[in-house]
Amino acid sequence: AQSVTQLGSHVSVSEGALVLLRCNYSSSVPPYLFWYVQYPNQGLQLLLKYTSAATLVKGINGFEAEFKKSETSFHLTKPSAHMSDAAEYFCAVSETGFQKLVFGTGTRLLVSP
Amino acid sequence: EPEVTQTPSHQVTQMGQEVILRCVPISNHLYFYWYRQILGQKVEFLVSFYNNEISEKSEIFDDQFSVERPDGSNFTLKIRSTKLEDSAMYFCASRRDFDGEQFFGPGTRLTVL
């Protein structure tokens, strides 16, 4: 069965600092990997996805993630945090097939001035 | 820009009552999903629907749950006899292609008293 582990339920950074949100996956088949963002009282918005093409994936709002098969990781990064990045971030995995998403527990990003 | 819509945004019901949560997926999408998120927990897959039938369902999706696409535009989730533990945010999602992005609605918050 597929699963995702997100280390750190909360991450705090200062505005302008590097953002690093960690995600490790478990999958018996080559995975599709996703990062979603959830702003307060809103639905889930796709930030980026990995679908076995380039290992470095660029998404919206300046975020990117690198697929590392040897480490089974798909960490999300952004060079410089903005106040507007404060939200909940979810990593998700699916099989190369039907595409049901299996989510991690989420990481709340807090950005201070 | 097309979006998935859900109604109502918040539903309060008494334990044992039936509720119907409504979703209008993006018009040219073919694959439909329900997920739920209990407060403070991760987003969990409930059911997927394609070609007017359930494609996959999770252990959560027991006989108390049903889905329907009654008229080619709406996609509904019915809970026949609600329990306290059904209190959660319910997200609808839709996808156009077999391999495409899932677009999420803003969710319906269900509160069972």
gemmi code that builds the backbone of each chain (N, CA, C; Angstrom):
import gemmi

chains = {
    "A": [
        ("ALA", (0.852, -1.199, 0.000), (0.000, 0.000, 0.000), (0.883, 1.243, 0.000)),
        ("GLN", (0.375, 2.247, -0.637), (1.137, 3.487, -0.695), (0.911, 4.307, 0.556)),
        ("SER", (1.906, 5.091, 0.909), (1.768, 5.988, 2.050), (2.717, 7.152, 1.910)),
        ("VAL", (2.442, 8.178, 2.668), (3.256, 9.381, 2.661), (3.488, 9.795, 4.106)),
        ("THR", (4.701, 10.191, 4.400), (5.032, 10.698, 5.729), (5.539, 12.123, 5.599)),
        ("GLN", (4.912, 13.013, 6.312), (5.375, 14.392, 6.345), (5.964, 14.666, 7.723)),
        ("LEU", (7.222, 15.003, 7.753), (7.905, 15.259, 9.011), (7.660, 16.697, 9.439)),
        ("GLY", (7.155, 16.859, 10.654), (6.896, 18.202, 11.169), (5.480, 18.635, 10.881)),
        ("SER", (4.661, 18.696, 11.907), (3.284, 19.153, 11.715), (3.246, 20.668, 11.567)),
        ("HIS", (4.268, 21.332, 12.108), (4.363, 22.787, 11.996), (5.796, 23.160, 11.641)),
        ("VAL", (5.922, 24.101, 10.711), (7.231, 24.661, 10.363), (7.101, 26.176, 10.415)),
        ("SER", (8.011, 26.805, 11.138), (8.002, 28.262, 11.250), (9.238, 28.837, 10.582)),
        ("VAL", (9.031, 29.849, 9.756), (10.138, 30.538, 9.102), (9.891, 32.032, 9.171)),
        ("SER", (10.936, 32.786, 8.976), (10.801, 34.233, 8.863), (10.600, 34.597, 7.402)),
        ("GLU", (9.954, 35.700, 7.174), (9.765, 36.178, 5.811), (11.128, 36.354, 5.147)),
        ("GLY", (11.255, 35.815, 3.920), (12.521, 35.899, 3.216), (13.415, 34.682, 3.407)),
        ("ALA", (13.094, 33.845, 4.375), (13.910, 32.658, 4.644), (13.503, 31.508, 3.728)),
        ("LEU", (14.407, 30.529, 3.672), (14.145, 29.320, 2.885), (13.025, 28.512, 3.523)),
        ("VAL", (12.148, 28.004, 2.661), (11.102, 27.088, 3.111), (11.486, 25.679, 2.694)),
        ("LEU", (11.437, 24.748, 3.642), (11.692, 23.335, 3.349), (10.637, 22.516, 4.072)),
        ("LEU", (9.800, 21.864, 3.310), (8.782, 20.982, 3.871), (9.080, 19.567, 3.395)),
        ("ARG", (9.154, 18.645, 4.340), (9.639, 17.301, 4.030), (8.514, 16.317, 3.762)),
        ("CYS", (8.772, 15.449, 2.795), (7.814, 14.408, 2.434), (8.593, 13.164, 2.013)),
        ("ASN", (8.282, 12.051, 2.638), (8.829, 10.756, 2.224), (7.656, 9.851, 1.856)),
        ("TYR", (7.874, 9.047, 0.847), (6.785, 8.220, 0.360), (7.166, 6.759, 0.396)),
        ("SER", (6.156, 5.938, 0.343), (6.330, 4.511, 0.204), (5.407, 4.046, -0.911)),
        ("SER", (5.994, 3.357, -1.881), (5.188, 2.892, -2.994), (5.848, 1.680, -3.633)),
        ("SER", (5.046, 0.724, -4.001), (5.583, -0.484, -4.634), (5.718, -0.319, -6.143)),
        ("VAL", (5.191, 0.768, -6.658), (5.285, 1.053, -8.087), (5.813, 2.472, -8.241)),
        ("PRO", (6.340, 2.813, -9.407), (6.782, 4.205, -9.597), (5.631, 5.147, -9.295)),
        ("PRO", (5.854, 6.054, -8.373), (4.730, 6.867, -7.894), (4.495, 8.122, -8.708)),
        ("TYR", (3.278, 8.623, -8.612), (2.994, 10.005, -8.956), (2.958, 10.747, -7.617)),
        ("LEU", (3.598, 11.860, -7.539), (3.686, 12.608, -6.275), (3.181, 14.029, -6.471)),
        ("PHE", (2.534, 14.528, -5.444), (1.884, 15.826, -5.530), (2.117, 16.623, -4.246)),
        ("TRP", (2.128, 17.930, -4.390), (2.013, 18.825, -3.259), (0.782, 19.690, -3.471)),
        ("TYR", (-0.061, 19.727, -2.432), (-1.245, 20.582, -2.431), (-1.119, 21.597, -1.305)),
        ("VAL", (-1.729, 22.759, -1.500), (-1.783, 23.783, -0.469), (-3.244, 24.050, -0.121)),
        ("GLN", (-3.470, 24.277, 1.161), (-4.821, 24.582, 1.637), (-4.769, 25.851, 2.466)),
        ("TYR", (-5.371, 26.903, 1.954), (-5.485, 28.137, 2.713), (-6.707, 28.034, 3.623)),
        ("PRO", (-6.749, 28.801, 4.682), (-7.866, 28.701, 5.631), (-9.222, 28.789, 4.949)),
        ("ASN", (-10.073, 27.855, 5.307), (-11.460, 27.814, 4.808), (-11.549, 27.669, 3.289)),
        ("GLN", (-10.520, 27.101, 2.688), (-10.546, 26.870, 1.249), (-10.255, 25.412, 0.943)),
        ("GLY", (-10.436, 25.056, -0.315), (-10.138, 23.699, -0.740), (-8.662, 23.506, -1.001)),
        ("LEU", (-8.339, 22.404, -1.605), (-6.955, 22.047, -1.894), (-6.581, 22.520, -3.289)),
        ("GLN", (-5.435, 23.168, -3.368), (-4.949, 23.670, -4.647), (-3.632, 22.980, -4.983)),
        ("LEU", (-3.524, 22.493, -6.197), (-2.310, 21.810, -6.601), (-1.161, 22.809, -6.767)),
        ("LEU", (-0.050, 22.527, -6.087), (1.154, 23.337, -6.229), (2.035, 22.801, -7.363)),
        ("LEU", (2.237, 21.479, -7.325), (3.070, 20.853, -8.340), (2.881, 19.346, -8.291)),
        ("LYS", (3.372, 18.689, -9.357), (3.260, 17.232, -9.389), (4.454, 16.622, -10.112)),
        ("TYR", (4.806, 15.433, -9.694), (5.844, 14.649, -10.331), (5.195, 13.447, -10.990)),
        ("THR", (5.489, 13.282, -12.302), (4.871, 12.160, -13.019), (5.910, 11.428, -13.861)),
        ("SER", (7.075, 11.234, -13.311), (8.159, 10.445, -13.887), (8.890, 11.129, -15.039)),
        ("ALA", (8.717, 12.412, -15.182), (9.503, 13.155, -16.174), (10.723, 13.735, -15.440)),
        ("ALA", (10.906, 15.022, -15.448), (12.039, 15.643, -14.775), (11.949, 15.444, -13.271)),
        ("THR", (13.078, 15.202, -12.633), (13.066, 14.963, -11.189), (12.905, 16.256, -10.402)),
        ("LEU", (13.294, 17.381, -10.977), (13.073, 18.672, -10.325), (11.825, 19.286, -10.948)),
        ("VAL", (10.840, 19.487, -10.119), (9.550, 19.959, -10.600), (9.299, 21.367, -10.080)),
        ("LYS", (8.960, 22.248, -10.979), (8.631, 23.619, -10.576), (7.118, 23.789, -10.562)),
        ("GLY", (6.647, 24.491, -9.528), (5.213, 24.683, -9.395), (4.846, 26.154, -9.365)),
        ("ILE", (3.666, 26.399, -8.853), (3.193, 27.774, -8.783), (3.771, 28.474, -7.556)),
        ("ASN", (3.700, 29.793, -7.569), (4.110, 30.625, -6.418), (5.560, 30.433, -6.021)),
        ("GLY", (6.406, 30.024, -6.945), (7.840, 29.914, -6.674), (8.269, 28.641, -5.964)),
        ("PHE", (7.371, 27.709, -5.768), (7.710, 26.457, -5.111), (8.298, 25.453, -6.111)),
        ("GLU", (9.149, 24.591, -5.609), (9.653, 23.488, -6.395), (9.905, 22.296, -5.492)),
        ("ALA", (10.001, 21.122, -6.097), (10.246, 19.901, -5.342), (11.132, 18.995, -6.173)),
        ("GLU", (11.954, 18.225, -5.481), (12.861, 17.308, -6.160), (12.538, 15.880, -5.781)),
        ("PHE", (12.339, 15.044, -6.789), (12.083, 13.627, -6.579), (13.430, 12.918, -6.439)),
        ("LYS", (13.635, 12.258, -5.296), (14.858, 11.501, -5.072), (14.465, 10.065, -4.758)),
        ("LYS", (14.622, 9.218, -5.769), (14.204, 7.828, -5.620), (15.012, 7.116, -4.545)),
        ("SER", (16.324, 7.389, -4.498), (17.199, 6.692, -3.535), (16.806, 7.012, -2.101)),
        ("GLU", (16.241, 8.192, -1.895), (15.839, 8.609, -0.545), (14.326, 8.492, -0.349)),
        ("THR", (13.610, 8.058, -1.346), (12.140, 8.031, -1.368), (11.577, 9.336, -0.816)),
        ("SER", (12.103, 10.441, -1.335), (11.677, 11.740, -0.826), (11.175, 12.636, -1.944)),
        ("PHE", (10.391, 13.609, -1.548), (9.837, 14.600, -2.486), (9.620, 15.880, -1.677)),
        ("HIS", (10.705, 16.461, -1.227), (10.630, 17.643, -0.361), (10.269, 18.887, -1.156)),
        ("LEU", (9.507, 19.746, -0.529), (9.051, 20.999, -1.148), (9.923, 22.147, -0.660)),
        ("THR", (10.363, 22.992, -1.567), (11.196, 24.119, -1.177), (10.737, 25.395, -1.869)),
        ("LYS", (11.115, 26.511, -1.224), (10.938, 27.832, -1.817), (12.065, 28.697, -1.274)),
        ("PRO", (12.783, 29.383, -2.139), (13.979, 30.108, -1.682), (13.671, 31.204, -0.662)),
        ("SER", (12.537, 31.874, -0.825), (12.262, 33.039, 0.013), (10.774, 33.068, 0.377)),
        ("ALA", (10.494, 32.906, 1.647), (9.099, 32.830, 2.089), (8.430, 34.201, 2.074)),
        ("HIS", (7.158, 34.193, 1.701), (6.321, 35.380, 1.799), (5.249, 35.145, 2.846)),
        ("MET", (4.738, 36.213, 3.389), (3.662, 36.085, 4.382), (2.486, 35.309, 3.795)),
        ("SER", (2.242, 35.504, 2.509), (1.095, 34.856, 1.866), (1.270, 33.347, 1.714)),
        ("ASP", (2.468, 32.827, 2.004), (2.696, 31.383, 1.924), (2.175, 30.632, 3.150)),
        ("ALA", (1.778, 31.365, 4.169), (1.271, 30.723, 5.379), (0.006, 29.937, 5.045)),
        ("ALA", (0.066, 28.622, 5.255), (-1.030, 27.736, 4.865), (-0.679, 26.333, 5.337)),
        ("GLU", (-1.578, 25.387, 5.026), (-1.307, 23.970, 5.280), (-0.887, 23.342, 3.970)),
        ("TYR", (0.165, 22.536, 4.027), (0.698, 21.897, 2.826), (0.600, 20.385, 2.975)),
        ("PHE", (0.064, 19.752, 1.937), (-0.123, 18.313, 1.946), (0.659, 17.675, 0.812)),
        ("CYS", (1.411, 16.641, 1.146), (2.041, 15.798, 0.158), (1.108, 14.616, -0.114)),
        ("ALA", (1.048, 14.173, -1.359), (0.163, 13.053, -1.696), (0.835, 12.174, -2.734)),
        ("VAL", (0.446, 10.914, -2.735), (0.997, 9.940, -3.667), (-0.134, 9.188, -4.333)),
        ("SER", (0.092, 8.765, -5.567), (-0.874, 7.882, -6.205), (-0.128, 6.920, -7.119)),
        ("GLU", (-0.801, 5.837, -7.444), (-0.210, 4.869, -8.349), (-0.277, 5.385, -9.776)),
        ("THR", (0.577, 4.878, -10.616), (0.471, 5.199, -12.035), (-0.672, 4.379, -12.595)),
        ("GLY", (-1.824, 4.875, -12.458), (-3.007, 4.111, -12.817), (-4.252, 4.886, -12.478)),
        ("PHE", (-4.916, 4.462, -11.470), (-6.227, 5.033, -11.240), (-6.207, 6.414, -10.582)),
        ("GLN", (-5.145, 6.733, -9.887), (-4.980, 8.103, -9.405), (-5.781, 8.482, -8.166)),
        ("LYS", (-6.212, 7.539, -7.349), (-6.673, 7.890, -6.014), (-5.496, 8.511, -5.266)),
        ("LEU", (-5.731, 9.595, -4.569), (-4.661, 10.266, -3.841), (-4.619, 9.772, -2.397)),
        ("VAL", (-3.412, 9.477, -1.947), (-3.178, 9.141, -0.546), (-2.375, 10.298, 0.037)),
        ("PHE", (-2.942, 10.950, 1.023), (-2.347, 12.168, 1.566), (-1.526, 11.906, 2.812)),
        ("GLY", (-0.563, 12.785, 3.037), (0.123, 12.834, 4.306), (-0.695, 13.636, 5.309)),
        ("THR", (-0.169, 13.754, 6.504), (-0.895, 14.417, 7.588), (-0.839, 15.933, 7.504)),
        ("GLY", (-0.021, 16.455, 6.624), (0.013, 17.892, 6.432), (1.047, 18.588, 7.294)),
        ("THR", (1.545, 19.707, 6.793), (2.465, 20.571, 7.539), (1.942, 21.991, 7.463)),
        ("ARG", (1.764, 22.575, 8.633), (1.313, 23.975, 8.666), (2.532, 24.873, 8.628)),
        ("LEU", (2.595, 25.726, 7.631), (3.712, 26.674, 7.489), (3.301, 28.006, 8.096)),
        ("LEU", (4.104, 28.459, 9.042), (3.894, 29.755, 9.686), (5.006, 30.679, 9.235)),
        ("VAL", (4.662, 31.877, 8.786), (5.649, 32.838, 8.316), (5.546, 34.091, 9.174)),
        ("SER", (6.655, 34.437, 9.802), (6.662, 35.610, 10.672), (7.396, 36.764, 9.996)),
        ("PRO", (7.016, 37.994, 10.322), (7.637, 39.168, 9.679), (9.104, 39.321, 10.073)),
    ],
    "B": [
        ("GLU", (-12.212, 30.921, -14.950), (-11.609, 29.597, -14.892), (-12.592, 28.613, -14.283)),
        ("PRO", (-12.783, 27.462, -14.910), (-13.729, 26.476, -14.368), (-13.297, 26.010, -12.990)),
        ("GLU", (-14.273, 25.726, -12.143), (-13.961, 25.250, -10.801), (-15.020, 24.279, -10.332)),
        ("VAL", (-14.637, 23.484, -9.349), (-15.558, 22.562, -8.703), (-16.290, 23.330, -7.603)),
        ("THR", (-17.598, 23.203, -7.575), (-18.366, 23.882, -6.534), (-19.062, 22.851, -5.653)),
        ("GLN", (-19.281, 23.226, -4.391), (-19.921, 22.336, -3.442), (-20.955, 23.109, -2.627)),
        ("THR", (-22.082, 22.454, -2.384), (-23.110, 23.041, -1.525), (-23.664, 21.982, -0.577)),
        ("PRO", (-24.053, 22.386, 0.636), (-23.809, 23.701, 1.221), (-22.368, 23.817, 1.689)),
        ("SER", (-21.986, 24.983, 2.143), (-20.641, 25.143, 2.677), (-20.560, 24.569, 4.085)),
        ("HIS", (-21.684, 24.607, 4.799), (-21.729, 24.065, 6.155), (-23.094, 23.440, 6.376)),
        ("GLN", (-23.093, 22.223, 6.879), (-24.336, 21.508, 7.160), (-24.285, 20.996, 8.590)),
        ("VAL", (-25.326, 21.333, 9.335), (-25.452, 20.821, 10.700), (-26.640, 19.877, 10.727)),
        ("THR", (-26.445, 18.696, 11.316), (-27.515, 17.713, 11.346), (-27.503, 16.972, 12.675)),
        ("GLN", (-28.602, 16.327, 12.964), (-28.700, 15.512, 14.160), (-28.266, 14.086, 13.838)),
        ("MET", (-27.665, 13.446, 14.812), (-27.255, 12.055, 14.662), (-28.444, 11.209, 14.207)),
        ("GLY", (-28.197, 10.345, 13.235), (-29.242, 9.481, 12.722), (-29.982, 10.029, 11.513)),
        ("GLN", (-29.781, 11.300, 11.221), (-30.435, 11.905, 10.067), (-29.648, 11.629, 8.792)),
        ("GLU", (-30.349, 11.704, 7.678), (-29.723, 11.556, 6.361), (-29.252, 12.925, 5.868)),
        ("VAL", (-28.092, 12.948, 5.246), (-27.622, 14.178, 4.618), (-27.182, 13.885, 3.197)),
        ("ILE", (-27.327, 14.868, 2.354), (-26.840, 14.791, 0.979), (-25.938, 15.983, 0.735)),
        ("LEU", (-24.713, 15.691, 0.374), (-23.748, 16.724, 0.038), (-23.648, 16.785, -1.478)),
        ("ARG", (-23.673, 18.008, -1.980), (-23.741, 18.187, -3.427), (-22.464, 18.808, -3.983)),
        ("CYS", (-22.135, 18.375, -5.177), (-20.931, 18.842, -5.865), (-21.287, 19.032, -7.337)),
        ("VAL", (-20.760, 20.085, -7.922), (-20.831, 20.249, -9.365), (-19.403, 20.229, -9.892)),
        ("PRO", (-18.998, 19.115, -10.492), (-17.637, 19.025, -11.026), (-17.470, 19.929, -12.247)),
        ("ILE", (-16.240, 20.061, -12.683), (-15.956, 20.810, -13.902), (-16.588, 20.071, -15.076)),
        ("SER", (-17.173, 20.825, -15.993), (-18.135, 20.249, -16.931), (-17.585, 19.161, -17.838)),
        ("ASN", (-16.353, 19.211, -18.276), (-15.851, 18.189, -19.195), (-15.047, 17.106, -18.486)),
        ("HIS", (-15.169, 17.051, -17.174), (-14.437, 16.043, -16.406), (-15.220, 14.741, -16.346)),
        ("LEU", (-14.465, 13.649, -16.227), (-15.066, 12.326, -16.323), (-14.907, 11.486, -15.059)),
        ("TYR", (-13.950, 11.875, -14.206), (-13.646, 11.084, -13.015), (-13.985, 11.942, -11.795)),
        ("PHE", (-14.635, 11.350, -10.832), (-15.127, 12.113, -9.698), (-14.762, 11.399, -8.409)),
        ("TYR", (-14.533, 12.205, -7.360), (-14.036, 11.679, -6.094), (-14.686, 12.396, -4.923)),
        ("TRP", (-14.769, 11.681, -3.816), (-15.052, 12.292, -2.525), (-13.924, 11.929, -1.571)),
        ("TYR", (-13.493, 12.937, -0.832), (-12.511, 12.785, 0.232), (-13.105, 13.439, 1.467)),
        ("ARG", (-12.569, 13.077, 2.616), (-12.985, 13.794, 3.817), (-11.773, 14.085, 4.699)),
        ("GLN", (-11.939, 15.105, 5.527), (-10.869, 15.512, 6.435), (-11.487, 15.791, 7.795)),
        ("ILE", (-11.278, 14.876, 8.723), (-11.700, 15.110, 10.094), (-10.784, 16.176, 10.677)),
        ("LEU", (-11.336, 17.033, 11.500), (-10.604, 18.179, 12.032), (-9.263, 17.756, 12.620)),
        ("GLY", (-8.210, 18.357, 12.119), (-6.880, 18.081, 12.651), (-6.225, 16.840, 12.088)),
        ("GLN", (-6.913, 16.145, 11.175), (-6.354, 14.923, 10.617), (-6.113, 15.078, 9.123)),
        ("LYS", (-5.603, 14.008, 8.524), (-5.266, 14.113, 7.109), (-6.489, 13.894, 6.234)),
        ("VAL", (-6.341, 14.294, 4.989), (-7.397, 14.089, 4.003), (-7.420, 12.609, 3.632)),
        ("GLU", (-8.630, 12.020, 3.656), (-8.771, 10.584, 3.392), (-9.673, 10.355, 2.185)),
        ("PHE", (-9.293, 9.436, 1.355), (-10.084, 9.039, 0.197), (-11.326, 8.271, 0.644)),
        ("LEU", (-12.448, 8.603, 0.042), (-13.682, 7.855, 0.307), (-14.059, 6.978, -0.875)),
        ("VAL", (-14.205, 7.612, -2.053), (-14.760, 6.882, -3.183), (-14.381, 7.577, -4.482)),
        ("SER", (-14.263, 6.784, -5.534), (-14.088, 7.336, -6.868), (-15.183, 6.790, -7.775)),
        ("PHE", (-15.493, 7.550, -8.803), (-16.680, 7.287, -9.622), (-16.353, 7.614, -11.059)),
        ("TYR", (-16.651, 6.663, -11.937), (-16.386, 6.870, -13.361), (-17.400, 6.089, -14.163)),
        ("ASN", (-17.889, 6.673, -15.222), (-18.807, 5.983, -16.118), (-20.030, 5.457, -15.362)),
        ("ASN", (-20.516, 6.314, -14.459), (-21.737, 6.036, -13.695), (-21.657, 4.851, -12.757)),
        ("GLU", (-20.445, 4.537, -12.333), (-20.334, 3.513, -11.315), (-19.123, 3.764, -10.435)),
        ("ILE", (-19.165, 3.189, -9.250), (-18.054, 3.314, -8.319), (-16.871, 2.520, -8.857)),
        ("SER", (-15.710, 3.189, -8.909), (-14.496, 2.532, -9.375), (-13.705, 1.948, -8.220)),
        ("GLU", (-13.693, 2.681, -7.134), (-12.954, 2.234, -5.957), (-13.565, 2.890, -4.730)),
        ("LYS", (-13.523, 2.212, -3.617), (-13.991, 2.804, -2.372), (-13.097, 2.355, -1.234)),
        ("SER", (-13.026, 3.202, -0.215), (-12.187, 2.891, 0.928), (-13.003, 2.143, 1.981)),
        ("GLU", (-12.303, 1.724, 3.024), (-12.972, 1.026, 4.133), (-13.979, 1.935, 4.829)),
        ("ILE", (-13.723, 3.235, 4.758), (-14.637, 4.191, 5.400), (-16.000, 4.174, 4.721)),
        ("PHE", (-15.994, 3.967, 3.437), (-17.207, 4.049, 2.607), (-18.019, 2.778, 2.779)),
        ("ASP", (-18.760, 2.721, 3.892), (-19.549, 1.520, 4.156), (-20.969, 1.697, 3.622)),
        ("ASP", (-21.861, 0.825, 4.051), (-23.221, 0.819, 3.515), (-24.015, 2.076, 3.837)),
        ("GLN", (-23.516, 2.865, 4.765), (-24.199, 4.119, 5.100), (-23.966, 5.202, 4.051)),
        ("PHE", (-22.980, 5.002, 3.216), (-22.615, 5.987, 2.208), (-23.082, 5.534, 0.825)),
        ("SER", (-23.443, 6.507, 0.004), (-23.718, 6.225, -1.399), (-23.404, 7.467, -2.213)),
        ("VAL", (-23.120, 7.250, -3.479), (-22.860, 8.356, -4.393), (-23.730, 8.199, -5.622)),
        ("GLU", (-23.950, 9.338, -6.257), (-24.834, 9.337, -7.415), (-24.483, 10.522, -8.298)),
        ("ARG", (-24.667, 10.324, -9.586), (-24.554, 11.432, -10.536), (-25.895, 11.491, -11.246)),
        ("PRO", (-26.839, 12.175, -10.646), (-28.233, 12.047, -11.070), (-28.573, 12.679, -12.411)),
        ("ASP", (-27.827, 13.699, -12.817), (-28.293, 14.444, -13.984), (-27.179, 14.884, -14.915)),
        ("GLY", (-26.012, 14.309, -14.824), (-24.930, 14.671, -15.718), (-24.155, 15.900, -15.310)),
        ("SER", (-24.605, 16.598, -14.279), (-23.826, 17.748, -13.823), (-23.522, 17.668, -12.331)),
        ("ASN", (-24.455, 17.168, -11.534), (-24.235, 17.069, -10.098), (-23.628, 15.721, -9.732)),
        ("PHE", (-22.907, 15.726, -8.634), (-22.325, 14.499, -8.077), (-22.581, 14.572, -6.582)),
        ("THR", (-23.339, 13.612, -6.058), (-23.771, 13.729, -4.668), (-23.210, 12.611, -3.807)),
        ("LEU", (-23.026, 12.939, -2.541), (-22.644, 11.968, -1.515), (-23.769, 11.957, -0.484)),
        ("LYS", (-24.338, 10.780, -0.257), (-25.408, 10.635, 0.722), (-24.903, 9.817, 1.896)),
        ("ILE", (-25.198, 10.303, 3.073), (-24.942, 9.528, 4.289), (-26.309, 9.230, 4.877)),
        ("ARG", (-26.656, 7.949, 4.970), (-28.033, 7.563, 5.306), (-28.391, 7.860, 6.757)),
        ("SER", (-27.542, 7.529, 7.656), (-27.819, 7.710, 9.077), (-26.532, 8.202, 9.729)),
        ("THR", (-26.460, 9.506, 9.903), (-25.188, 10.108, 10.318), (-24.821, 9.733, 11.751)),
        ("LYS", (-23.499, 9.622, 11.940), (-22.951, 9.362, 13.265), (-22.104, 10.569, 13.671)),
        ("LEU", (-21.829, 10.671, 14.953), (-20.999, 11.777, 15.424), (-19.652, 11.795, 14.697)),
        ("GLU", (-19.107, 10.597, 14.451), (-17.787, 10.515, 13.831), (-17.790, 10.850, 12.345)),
        ("ASP", (-18.956, 11.113, 11.775), (-19.016, 11.573, 10.384), (-18.740, 13.071, 10.274)),
        ("SER", (-18.657, 13.742, 11.400), (-18.344, 15.170, 11.389), (-16.965, 15.378, 10.772)),
        ("ALA", (-16.918, 16.153, 9.709), (-15.680, 16.325, 8.955), (-15.919, 17.342, 7.851)),
        ("MET", (-14.827, 17.715, 7.187), (-14.928, 18.484, 5.948), (-14.914, 17.474, 4.809)),
        ("TYR", (-15.870, 17.576, 3.931), (-15.974, 16.666, 2.792), (-15.620, 17.428, 1.517)),
        ("PHE", (-14.637, 16.888, 0.813), (-14.180, 17.504, -0.430), (-14.581, 16.658, -1.618)),
        ("CYS", (-15.082, 17.329, -2.628), (-15.331, 16.707, -3.918), (-14.171, 17.076, -4.837)),
        ("ALA", (-13.813, 16.177, -5.731), (-12.765, 16.458, -6.705), (-13.170, 15.855, -8.043)),
        ("SER", (-12.650, 16.449, -9.108), (-12.914, 15.878, -10.427), (-11.666, 15.951, -11.275)),
        ("ARG", (-11.648, 15.109, -12.272), (-10.481, 15.022, -13.151), (-10.965, 14.753, -14.557)),
        ("ARG", (-10.283, 15.315, -15.537), (-10.716, 15.131, -16.916), (-10.183, 13.850, -17.513)),
        ("ASP", (-8.863, 13.708, -17.389), (-8.209, 12.576, -18.035), (-7.825, 11.524, -17.024)),
        ("PHE", (-7.503, 10.375, -17.504), (-7.057, 9.281, -16.645), (-5.821, 9.684, -15.848)),
        ("ASP", (-5.029, 10.537, -16.433), (-3.743, 10.867, -15.858), (-3.632, 12.333, -15.450)),
        ("GLY", (-4.733, 13.009, -15.328), (-4.696, 14.444, -15.110), (-4.806, 14.854, -13.663)),
        ("GLU", (-4.720, 16.150, -13.473), (-4.796, 16.735, -12.144), (-6.209, 16.618, -11.586)),
        ("GLN", (-6.289, 16.361, -10.286), (-7.579, 16.403, -9.604), (-7.817, 17.820, -9.118)),
        ("PHE", (-8.978, 18.369, -9.453), (-9.375, 19.692, -8.997), (-10.352, 19.528, -7.847)),
        ("PHE", (-10.058, 20.213, -6.750), (-10.857, 20.078, -5.540), (-11.820, 21.243, -5.374)),
        ("GLY", (-12.984, 20.927, -4.833), (-13.919, 21.960, -4.423), (-13.539, 22.532, -3.074)),
        ("PRO", (-14.258, 23.565, -2.626), (-13.927, 24.227, -1.360), (-14.347, 23.445, -0.132)),
        ("GLY", (-15.148, 22.409, -0.320), (-15.521, 21.554, 0.800), (-16.857, 21.920, 1.419)),
        ("THR", (-17.456, 20.912, 2.050), (-18.653, 21.093, 2.890), (-18.285, 20.627, 4.285)),
        ("ARG", (-18.471, 21.526, 5.240), (-18.216, 21.133, 6.626), (-19.481, 20.529, 7.198)),
        ("LEU", (-19.423, 19.262, 7.551), (-20.562, 18.560, 8.132), (-20.361, 18.444, 9.640)),
        ("THR", (-21.341, 18.917, 10.371), (-21.320, 18.813, 11.827), (-22.500, 17.957, 12.259)),
        ("VAL", (-22.219, 16.862, 12.936), (-23.263, 15.964, 13.425), (-23.364, 16.124, 14.930)),
        ("LEU", (-24.570, 16.491, 15.386), (-24.772, 16.746, 16.816), (-25.472, 15.565, 17.496)),
    ],
}
model = gemmi.Model(1)
for chain_id, residues in chains.items():
    chain = gemmi.Chain(chain_id)
    for i, (resn, *xyz) in enumerate(residues, 1):
        res = gemmi.Residue()
        res.name, res.seqid = resn, gemmi.SeqId(i, " ")
        for name, pos in zip(("N", "CA", "C"), xyz):
            atom = gemmi.Atom()
            atom.name, atom.element = name, gemmi.Element(name[0])
            atom.pos, atom.b_iso = gemmi.Position(*pos), 0.0
            res.add_atom(atom)
        chain.add_residue(res)
    model.add_chain(chain)
structure = gemmi.Structure()
structure.add_model(model)
structure.setup_entities()
